[in-house]
Amino acid sequence: MKKFKNIDWDNVERFIGSLKFAVIVISLFTLSMIIGTFLESYYGTDFANRAVYKTPFFMLVQFGILMSIIFAAILRLPPKKRLYGFYTIHAGLIIIGMGSLITYVAGVDGQITLAPNEPNRQVILTKDILKITYPTEGKQVTTFLPFSAFKTNIDETYDNINIREYIPFAEGKFVWSDPINHYPEGAQIHSSKYHFKNAFAEQDITLSIHPEAGNDFQSNMQMGPLAFSYYPSSIAHCFAENNPSKIIVWNSQTAECFTPESKAIPVKTTGANNRFIVIPLGNTFLTFFPDFSPFPMDTKLQTDEKSNIRVFSKKLFEEKPNLFLFGKKVSFYSKAENKWIMEDIEVGKKAVTLPWMGAEISLTVHQEKLVPFNLPIATIPIQKNGSLIKGDIRAVRLDILGKEYWVTNYSPLSLLVQGKKVVIEVTKESLNLPFELALTEFKMDKDPGTNNPASYESFVKLFADGATSSHHVFMNNPMKQSGYTFYQASYSQDSQGQYNTTLAVNVDQGRVMKYLGSLMLVFGAIWHYNLNNKKKPKKDNQQDPDDPEVNT
């Protein structure tokens, strides 16, 4: 307390309200904006927010500007007529600052993605969270992750789960890792890495049926017109059979298969000449139309996609290039020989020649139990055309009962912790709107001669208070509802070529204050100019030596 008593508060007040202090904080603000603009252009808006715009330093600089404005006005009290415009300008700046603070604290800034004719009310916000769910107990815990641009150490523990580290921008380094959970002996959980090449392309492909492989390594992929499908090795023998019906019955739960001919199951046809088979299962019967769907159909001709029993017709894969992989075996249809071919493929052995433009494939790695995994490594993100092409992985390192685990925004973690099933995921904070939106139509105009979008617009249906209404959202034409404002932000395209739209969602409680402050700035500037440019006697134009310099 004695230290504060010795401070000359008059000098502190004069310094904060001086032109020198204003130049310092405005220079720091300008430099930060230049750096932030550069970072945003090359590394993305999120990185710029984390590195500059929403850091404590930048907030402190803005607070310094606000203090400079307030004290500059205080130093010029009591009011003088010739400074009325000056007071108005500074009052406007203070009101704008207060409005911005209200928006920062209580505002909403997020995005909602709408698929055609699928109502949605969930808005994705900017803050990252770690969500821990106990499905059997109906319990869920969330914790906010640091809003940092770089790797941050954390030391938080919840129910034997210790959160160690958070990486907001990471890229994956391929590794083979031990599985998290235990699986029965002989379980079909293998993964393989292949090298594919033809006259136009050459690429390494990792495919997996391991339950822990996540979204990075799946069992299906597409490369141009060629489709790759990866299946358990136990069903390879069914593909090797050139049975007359070319139908395979597969139990995905037991990884077993058979052909209708081997079980004397007749393949029948309907009056419209559509093939079907009926398979007994306990006390029920499953009806399949394999030329249309691998899943059984009920009496209403609705498919049951949860069924473990599936029926494939190899005829469906004979017209277009399809490659079936079973770890150490590969199968494909040869039009030249008019039959399905099964080839052995071994690690480090000669590549298998495929019947499509000189293509060939070789096996480089095969793992029966290990899991393919992209180990998160901290990096600086790179942005191209508004999207991150590097560093789009958000990862958290965990310590659970002495063992290290990683969970990312692409790969949730599911495991048993002391007998309790736990699902852990890295996601974004969200909120639910009091109404629903659905996309009815998306339009996009492209620049002549290119595929670059020139403009795009969304036609949206709003479901609110038991009524529906239609809205047209495009640039400079937002939609407003219940205090929320929706702007056209971006779009995306799914694997079927269907367009989805992304709308920016904004709630700005401080908007009125910011508008009022802006009007006061304009009015005050005009007032200040008129008051100080009137013709006055020469003696009146002399500056009062006791009056502090005007700080605008």
WORA-V603417 format. One record per helix or strand of 2 or more residues. SS is the DSSP state (helix for helix, strand for strand). FROM is the first residue (numbers start at 1). LEN is the number of residues. Records with the same first field share a line. If there is no record, write none. Layout:
SS = FROM-LEN, FROM-LEN
//
This chain:
helix = 2-4, 9-8, 19-25, 45-9, 56-19, 81-26, 233-8, 260-4, 314-4, 511-21, 538-4
strand = 108-9, 120-15, 139-6, 152-7, 161-17, 191-7, 202-7, 220-4, 226-5, 247-5, 256-3, 268-2, 275-7, 284-5, 309-5, 322-4, 329-6, 339-6, 352-2, 360-8, 371-8, 382-3, 387-4, 393-8, 403-6, 413-5, 420-27, 453-12, 467-8, 479-3, 484-10, 499-9
//
